[in-house]
Amino acid sequence: MTSAPKQIAFWGNFGTRNLGNECTLGAALYNARARRPDASFVCFCTEPVDAQFRHGLPCFPLNTARRPPGPKPPFLKRLLRRLRAEFNGWRDTFRHTRATELLVMTGTGMLTDDGEGPLGLPYDIFRWAVAARLTGCRLVFLSVGVEGLHHPLTRLFIRTALRLSAFRSYRDVQSRERLRKAGFFSKRDAVYPDVAFSLPPALLLLTRPRPGASPKPKVAIGLYAYRDRGAHSAEDAALYRAYVEKVCSVALALRALGHPLRLVIGDNTYDEPVLEDVRLALSARGLGPGTTGLEDSPASSFQEVLKQLGQVDVVLASRFHNVLLALLLGKPVVSLSYNEKNDALMAEMGLQAFCGRLDDFDVPRVLGQLQTLEAEAGRLLPDVARKSTQYRLELETQYDAVFGPRGQL
């Protein structure tokens, strides 16, 4: 009599239309399946309906205790509802971890309280870590990123969860250093590359630019919801408008030089409105929809992002995974970053001279970087390719440690 397959669960902020997060899950799932054909796979995530559609595995909410949207009820009713929801949330978490052999907190910058505070994702991570330990489920943190850890309760939740895990790795040195400052450090914790570097090789064999399709290299311009599109203050609104104008200035200058353009997004929820703002601003300056040499259809999956990036020659990007995917495809990249993680990755690739900050977005400087990068691509890209191959091999070692070697069964 054969036993039921073991369950391996991935856990994270998936299904929220952040295409970088989705490529992280796609890469981890691909490599886990190659090593554990005996296992069944599920995912606990923020938006399970979307994640299940994208990845083709059963997905469930990681938190059943969160208050549903709607008017805020009176305090006593809120308290009773919260207590009942907490009980149900812990009960459901124990039920899931009891049925799970391995729980994998998967990539992304999940170790943070940015946006939600300590009772958001940090508390969810803590609850699942406690339940995993008490039910004998092995907990792994796989190439996770660490962002802001502002609240003392956040740091307590995260430190506790990490101590309860069987394996921990971080996607960059900065993440490990942030944890050290927050009071957690272990010599046995390793830094591994972002798991997106282990996407299936077949996905990278996508359409390339057609030789001779244009006398000038095609340039991708990645968009970003800078300053949350100015939602929080008049100052942010002014800075966002300036950002849109600068993007348009770069686009118009490149078109004037004969470069075909492709606008690229990395998050459907946050970047699509930016895309519409840029479209309107470009139209007002004579570069409207359907104009020859301008492609602006938004990607709806990380596979489409890969295809769009594969069809250009040079990339200007801000979102971390747009920078990463372009490098993985062997494209020369200029990074306009919102976070030091972009700068760290570019430096590792030997491209630190082609970094900039969104807060210091200077149009002539960016145009000069693109021109220099185009001229030096032949010298720089072989090192990028070697580094990407090295990252893939390092991640193979990590997957072997977590899931077991390929072909072991």
Backbone torsions as a table, in degrees:
resi	resn	phi	psi	omega
1	MET	NA	125.2	-178.1
2	THR	-84.6	143.7	179.0
3	SER	-83.5	156.7	177.8
4	ALA	-63.7	147.1	179.9
5	PRO	-62.0	147.2	178.2
6	LYS	-72.1	149.0	-179.2
7	GLN	-100.6	128.1	172.0
8	ILE	-113.3	128.8	-175.8
9	ALA	-116.0	130.9	169.6
10	PHE	-95.2	150.2	-172.2
11	TRP	-141.5	132.2	176.7
12	GLY	166.3	-174.1	-177.1
13	ASN	-85.5	72.6	-177.3
14	PHE	-114.4	157.7	-179.4
15	GLY	85.0	5.7	-177.3
16	THR	-95.6	9.3	177.0
17	ARG	74.9	14.8	169.7
18	ASN	-85.6	108.8	-169.4
19	LEU	-72.5	-23.4	173.5
20	GLY	-67.3	-43.8	176.1
21	ASN	-60.7	-39.7	-177.6
22	GLU	-67.7	-33.9	178.0
23	CYS	-71.7	-26.9	174.9
24	THR	-63.6	-49.3	178.4
25	LEU	-64.3	-41.7	179.8
26	GLY	-59.0	-41.4	-179.8
27	ALA	-68.0	-46.5	-178.9
28	ALA	-63.7	-41.5	-179.4
29	LEU	-64.8	-42.9	178.6
30	TYR	-58.2	-46.6	-176.6
31	ASN	-73.5	-32.9	176.8
32	ALA	-67.8	-42.9	179.9
33	ARG	-62.8	-35.1	179.7
34	ALA	-66.2	-24.8	-176.9
35	ARG	-102.1	-21.6	-176.9
36	ARG	-129.8	67.4	178.3
37	PRO	-66.1	-13.9	179.7
38	ASP	-82.4	-11.0	-170.7
39	ALA	-97.0	154.4	166.2
40	SER	-99.1	148.3	-174.7
41	PHE	-121.3	138.0	175.2
42	VAL	-135.8	171.3	178.6
43	CYS	-139.7	134.6	172.5
44	PHE	-108.8	121.6	-168.8
45	CYS	-152.7	179.0	-174.5
46	THR	-72.0	-44.0	-178.7
47	GLU	-127.8	85.8	-171.4
48	PRO	-65.9	-31.0	-178.2
49	VAL	-63.3	-48.0	179.3
50	ASP	-64.5	-45.2	-177.7
51	ALA	-63.6	-39.7	179.5
52	GLN	-64.3	-40.0	178.3
53	PHE	-63.6	-41.2	-176.4
54	ARG	-72.6	-39.9	-167.8
55	HIS	-109.8	-10.2	174.1
56	GLY	68.1	35.8	173.5
57	LEU	-137.5	156.5	-180.0
58	PRO	-61.1	131.3	-178.8
59	CYS	-127.6	143.9	-175.9
60	PHE	-136.6	155.8	179.2
61	PRO	-66.4	139.1	178.4
62	LEU	-80.1	-14.3	179.7
63	ASN	-142.6	110.9	176.9
64	THR	-94.8	4.9	-175.4
65	ALA	-99.5	-5.2	-175.9
66	ARG	-72.1	145.6	-177.9
67	ARG	-67.7	131.4	178.2
68	PRO	-67.7	156.9	179.1
69	PRO	-65.7	155.1	179.3
70	GLY	137.8	178.7	-179.5
71	PRO	-60.2	145.7	-179.6
72	LYS	-78.2	121.5	-179.3
73	PRO	-75.3	172.7	176.8
74	PRO	-58.2	159.1	-172.2
75	PHE	-56.2	-49.8	-176.3
76	LEU	-61.9	-41.5	179.2
77	LYS	-65.9	-38.5	177.2
78	ARG	-63.1	-42.2	-179.0
79	LEU	-63.3	-47.4	-179.9
80	LEU	-63.7	-40.5	179.2
81	ARG	-64.9	-39.9	-179.7
82	ARG	-66.2	-42.6	179.2
83	LEU	-62.7	-43.3	178.7
84	ARG	-64.7	-41.5	-180.0
85	ALA	-65.7	-38.6	178.6
86	GLU	-64.3	-43.2	177.6
87	PHE	-59.2	-47.2	-179.5
88	ASN	-65.0	-38.0	-179.9
89	GLY	-64.0	-46.6	177.4
90	TRP	-64.7	-41.5	178.5
91	ARG	-60.0	-45.9	-179.1
92	ASP	-65.5	-39.1	179.8
93	THR	-63.9	-44.3	176.9
94	PHE	-61.2	-40.4	179.7
95	ARG	-62.0	-42.4	-178.7
96	HIS	-70.6	-44.6	-178.4
97	THR	-68.6	-29.8	177.8
98	ARG	-64.0	-29.6	-179.3
99	ALA	-91.7	3.7	-171.8
100	THR	-116.6	131.9	176.3
101	GLU	-79.2	-42.3	-172.7
102	LEU	-139.6	125.8	178.5
103	LEU	-112.5	119.3	-173.1
104	VAL	-113.1	107.6	170.8
105	MET	-75.9	111.8	-157.7
106	THR	-106.9	108.0	168.7
107	GLY	50.5	-155.3	-179.9
108	THR	59.3	172.1	177.8
109	GLY	-89.2	57.7	-170.0
110	MET	-77.2	-22.5	-176.6
111	LEU	-86.0	83.9	-176.7
112	THR	-165.1	158.6	170.5
113	ASP	-114.4	12.8	176.5
114	ASP	-58.8	127.3	174.9
115	GLY	89.4	-34.3	-173.6
116	GLU	-118.3	-18.7	-175.6
117	GLY	78.7	179.9	-174.5
118	PRO	-66.7	-25.9	-177.0
119	LEU	-89.9	8.8	172.8
120	GLY	-92.2	-119.2	-177.2
121	LEU	-60.8	-39.1	179.3
122	PRO	-58.4	-41.8	178.8
123	TYR	-67.8	-38.3	177.1
124	ASP	-61.0	-44.3	179.0
125	ILE	-61.1	-44.3	179.0
126	PHE	-59.8	-47.5	-177.6
127	ARG	-61.5	-44.6	-179.2
128	TRP	-68.9	-35.2	178.5
129	ALA	-65.9	-42.7	178.1
130	VAL	-63.0	-47.0	-179.4
131	ALA	-62.5	-40.0	179.3
132	ALA	-61.9	-45.9	-179.6
133	ARG	-62.0	-43.7	-174.8
134	LEU	-74.5	-18.4	179.9
135	THR	-106.9	5.6	177.0
136	GLY	77.9	20.5	178.0
137	CYS	-90.3	129.8	-179.4
138	ARG	-75.6	126.4	-177.0
139	LEU	-107.9	133.4	-178.1
140	VAL	-130.2	135.6	168.1
141	PHE	-105.0	114.3	-167.9
142	LEU	-109.7	104.7	177.8
143	SER	49.1	47.2	-177.7
144	VAL	-82.9	153.7	175.3
145	GLY	-101.7	149.9	178.6
146	VAL	-117.7	123.1	177.1
147	GLU	-108.1	-140.8	-177.7
148	GLY	-69.2	132.8	175.3
149	LEU	-121.7	81.1	-165.0
150	HIS	-87.8	-38.3	-171.5
151	HIS	-94.8	140.6	177.5
152	PRO	-56.0	-36.1	179.4
153	LEU	-66.8	-37.1	174.6
154	THR	-57.7	-48.6	-177.8
155	ARG	-63.2	-37.0	176.9
156	LEU	-64.7	-47.2	179.9
157	PHE	-59.8	-47.0	-175.8
158	ILE	-68.5	-44.2	178.3
159	ARG	-59.9	-43.0	-179.6
160	THR	-63.8	-46.3	-179.5
161	ALA	-60.5	-43.4	-179.8
162	LEU	-63.7	-39.3	179.5
163	ARG	-66.7	-26.8	-179.4
164	LEU	-83.7	-4.0	-176.0
165	SER	-89.8	159.0	179.6
166	ALA	-93.5	-20.8	-176.9
167	PHE	-151.3	136.6	179.3
168	ARG	-138.1	135.0	170.1
169	SER	-145.8	156.5	-175.5
170	TYR	-125.1	152.4	-172.4
171	ARG	-84.8	-7.9	176.0
172	ASP	-161.2	163.9	-178.6
173	VAL	-64.3	-35.2	-179.3
174	GLN	-60.3	-37.5	179.5
175	SER	-63.7	-45.1	179.7
176	ARG	-64.6	-36.8	-179.9
177	GLU	-69.0	-36.7	176.5
178	ARG	-62.8	-38.7	177.3
179	LEU	-67.3	-37.4	177.6
180	ARG	-59.8	-43.1	179.2
181	LYS	-67.5	-26.2	178.5
182	ALA	-85.8	-1.0	175.1
183	GLY	101.3	16.1	178.2
184	PHE	-130.0	127.7	175.0
185	PHE	-156.1	137.7	175.0
186	SER	-139.5	131.0	-178.2
187	LYS	-64.2	-23.5	-177.0
188	ARG	-84.3	-4.9	178.5
189	ASP	-80.4	131.9	-175.2
190	ALA	-106.9	160.0	169.8
191	VAL	-104.3	121.2	176.4
192	TYR	-119.3	161.2	178.1
193	PRO	-64.9	163.7	172.3
194	ASP	-58.2	136.9	-173.8
195	VAL	-66.1	-14.4	177.0
196	ALA	-61.8	-21.0	175.7
197	PHE	-68.7	-7.5	179.0
198	SER	-110.0	23.5	174.2
199	LEU	-57.9	152.8	-179.6
200	PRO	-54.2	129.6	-179.8
201	PRO	-54.9	-32.0	-179.3
202	ALA	-61.5	-29.9	179.3
203	LEU	-67.8	-22.3	-177.3
204	LEU	-85.5	-11.5	179.5
205	LEU	-87.9	61.5	-175.9
206	LEU	-104.9	175.4	-177.4
207	THR	-58.3	130.5	175.3
208	ARG	-101.4	165.8	176.2
209	PRO	-58.0	138.4	178.4
210	ARG	-72.6	127.9	178.5
211	PRO	-57.4	131.1	178.3
212	GLY	78.3	4.4	-179.6
213	ALA	-64.7	-28.5	178.0
214	SER	-149.1	143.2	177.6
215	PRO	-67.7	-17.0	-179.4
216	LYS	-118.3	146.5	178.3
217	PRO	-58.9	144.1	177.5
218	LYS	-84.1	134.0	-173.8
219	VAL	-114.8	130.3	171.4
220	ALA	-92.8	134.1	174.9
221	ILE	-114.9	111.4	-179.9
222	GLY	-84.4	136.2	-177.7
223	LEU	-102.4	158.6	-176.8
224	TYR	-150.2	142.9	179.3
225	ALA	-77.0	69.3	-176.1
226	TYR	-62.4	132.8	-179.5
227	ARG	52.9	33.5	-179.7
228	ASP	51.3	39.4	-178.8
229	ARG	56.5	28.9	175.8
230	GLY	74.3	26.7	-171.8
231	ALA	-75.9	-18.6	-167.2
232	HIS	-103.7	-19.2	-179.0
233	SER	-162.8	164.5	176.9
234	ALA	-64.3	-36.4	178.1
235	GLU	-63.4	-45.3	177.9
236	ASP	-61.8	-40.0	-179.9
237	ALA	-61.8	-42.2	178.9
238	ALA	-66.1	-41.1	179.3
239	LEU	-66.8	-36.8	177.7
240	TYR	-66.7	-42.7	177.7
241	ARG	-60.2	-39.5	177.4
242	ALA	-64.3	-38.7	177.6
243	TYR	-60.0	-47.2	-180.0
244	VAL	-60.4	-42.8	179.4
245	GLU	-63.2	-38.7	179.2
246	LYS	-68.0	-41.0	175.7
247	VAL	-58.0	-44.2	179.8
248	CYS	-65.1	-38.0	179.0
249	SER	-63.5	-42.0	176.6
250	VAL	-62.8	-45.8	-178.4
251	ALA	-61.5	-45.9	-178.1
252	LEU	-66.9	-38.7	178.2
253	ALA	-64.2	-41.5	179.2
254	LEU	-67.2	-39.7	178.0
255	ARG	-65.7	-37.5	178.9
256	ALA	-62.9	-27.6	177.4
257	LEU	-86.4	-2.5	176.9
258	GLY	95.9	7.4	-179.2
259	HIS	-80.7	125.9	168.6
260	PRO	-67.2	150.7	-175.0
261	LEU	-124.5	150.2	172.1
262	ARG	-134.0	119.3	173.5
263	LEU	-83.9	135.6	-174.1
264	VAL	-129.9	139.5	173.3
265	ILE	-116.8	168.9	178.3
266	GLY	-132.4	-1.6	180.0
267	ASP	-148.7	116.3	-175.8
268	ASN	-65.9	-36.7	-177.7
269	THR	-69.2	-47.7	-171.9
270	TYR	-94.1	-30.0	-173.2
271	ASP	-93.5	-24.1	179.7
272	GLU	-61.2	-41.0	174.4
273	PRO	-62.4	-33.9	176.1
274	VAL	-64.6	-43.2	177.2
275	LEU	-56.7	-43.1	179.5
276	GLU	-65.8	-39.7	176.9
277	ASP	-61.4	-43.1	-179.7
278	VAL	-67.9	-40.3	176.5
279	ARG	-56.5	-47.8	-178.8
280	LEU	-63.6	-41.7	-179.4
281	ALA	-67.1	-39.1	177.5
282	LEU	-67.2	-39.9	178.2
283	SER	-60.6	-39.6	179.4
284	ALA	-65.4	-20.1	-179.6
285	ARG	-107.7	16.5	171.0
286	GLY	93.0	6.7	179.3
287	LEU	-118.0	78.0	-172.6
288	GLY	-90.7	176.7	178.6
289	PRO	-57.5	139.9	179.9
290	GLY	84.0	-2.4	178.5
291	THR	-63.7	136.2	177.2
292	THR	-58.7	132.5	177.9
293	GLY	91.5	7.0	178.3
294	LEU	-133.1	118.9	174.3
295	GLU	-113.9	131.9	-174.5
296	ASP	-140.6	15.6	178.4
297	SER	-68.7	132.4	-176.7
298	PRO	-77.5	141.5	172.3
299	ALA	-73.4	146.3	176.8
300	SER	-114.7	3.8	178.0
301	SER	-151.5	161.5	178.5
302	PHE	-67.7	-27.0	176.5
303	GLN	-63.7	-37.8	177.9
304	GLU	-70.0	-36.4	175.1
305	VAL	-59.8	-45.9	177.9
306	LEU	-57.9	-43.0	-179.3
307	LYS	-64.6	-44.1	-180.0
308	GLN	-63.1	-44.0	178.8
309	LEU	-67.8	-32.7	179.0
310	GLY	-66.5	-20.0	-176.3
311	GLN	-96.7	8.2	177.6
312	VAL	-116.6	173.4	-177.7
313	ASP	-106.9	-32.6	-177.0
314	VAL	-138.3	146.4	-175.4
315	VAL	-127.5	133.2	167.6
316	LEU	-114.5	116.6	-172.2
317	ALA	-142.5	157.9	176.9
318	SER	-118.9	-43.2	-179.9
319	ARG	-64.0	135.2	-173.9
320	PHE	-53.8	-48.8	-175.1
321	HIS	-75.7	-21.3	171.2
322	ASN	-68.4	-40.5	174.0
323	VAL	-61.4	-48.7	-177.3
324	LEU	-61.4	-47.7	-177.0
325	LEU	-65.2	-36.9	176.7
326	ALA	-63.2	-43.0	177.3
327	LEU	-64.1	-40.8	178.8
328	LEU	-61.1	-32.9	178.1
329	LEU	-83.1	-0.3	178.9
330	GLY	79.8	27.6	-179.1
331	LYS	-96.1	142.3	171.9
332	PRO	-70.9	135.4	-170.9
333	VAL	-129.9	135.9	163.7
334	VAL	-106.1	127.1	-177.7
335	SER	-106.1	125.0	169.9
336	LEU	-106.9	97.6	-164.4
337	SER	-96.9	158.2	172.7
338	TYR	-112.9	-0.3	-172.8
339	ASN	-155.9	148.3	-177.4
340	GLU	-66.4	-14.3	179.5
341	LYS	-63.6	-34.8	175.5
342	ASN	-61.8	-47.4	-177.5
343	ASP	-62.0	-39.1	-179.7
344	ALA	-64.1	-44.6	179.5
345	LEU	-64.2	-44.0	179.8
346	MET	-62.7	-39.8	178.6
347	ALA	-64.2	-40.7	178.4
348	GLU	-62.0	-29.7	179.4
349	MET	-87.5	1.7	-178.9
350	GLY	77.1	19.9	-176.1
351	LEU	-114.4	27.6	-176.5
352	GLN	-63.3	-23.3	178.5
353	ALA	-71.4	-10.2	-176.0
354	PHE	-113.6	30.6	176.4
355	CYS	-105.1	153.2	172.5
356	GLY	-155.0	169.7	179.2
357	ARG	-110.3	140.6	176.8
358	LEU	-58.6	-34.8	180.0
359	ASP	-66.9	-19.3	180.0
360	ASP	-117.7	29.6	-177.1
361	PHE	-56.6	112.1	179.8
362	ASP	-120.5	116.9	-172.1
363	VAL	-61.3	-51.1	179.3
364	PRO	-58.4	-38.5	179.9
365	ARG	-64.4	-44.0	179.9
366	VAL	-63.4	-42.9	178.7
367	LEU	-63.3	-38.3	176.9
368	GLY	-65.9	-40.0	178.0
369	GLN	-62.8	-42.8	179.6
370	LEU	-62.9	-41.1	179.3
371	GLN	-65.3	-44.5	179.4
372	THR	-65.0	-42.7	-179.0
373	LEU	-63.0	-40.7	178.3
374	GLU	-60.7	-40.6	-178.5
375	ALA	-71.3	-32.7	-174.6
376	GLU	-100.9	4.8	-175.1
377	ALA	-57.4	-39.8	-178.8
378	GLY	-60.9	-30.8	178.8
379	ARG	-82.7	-35.7	-171.8
380	LEU	-86.3	-35.1	-170.0
381	LEU	-68.5	-31.8	175.8
382	PRO	-58.1	-37.1	177.2
383	ASP	-68.1	-36.8	176.2
384	VAL	-62.1	-44.0	179.8
385	ALA	-63.5	-42.2	179.0
386	ARG	-63.8	-40.2	180.0
387	LYS	-66.4	-40.9	178.7
388	SER	-62.4	-40.7	177.2
389	THR	-64.1	-42.2	177.9
390	GLN	-60.7	-42.9	179.5
391	TYR	-62.3	-41.4	179.5
392	ARG	-62.3	-42.1	179.4
393	LEU	-66.0	-40.3	177.2
394	GLU	-62.0	-40.2	179.1
395	LEU	-69.0	-32.6	174.3
396	GLU	-58.5	-42.4	178.1
397	THR	-62.0	-42.1	179.2
398	GLN	-65.0	-44.1	179.0
399	TYR	-61.7	-38.9	177.3
400	ASP	-61.0	-39.2	-179.5
401	ALA	-68.8	-33.1	-175.8
402	VAL	-88.7	-45.7	-173.2
403	PHE	-106.5	-12.2	-173.9
404	GLY	97.4	157.6	-178.2
405	PRO	-65.1	157.2	173.7
406	ARG	-61.7	144.0	173.2
407	GLY	70.1	19.7	-178.5
408	GLN	-76.8	-18.9	-175.4
409	LEU	-101.2	NA	NA
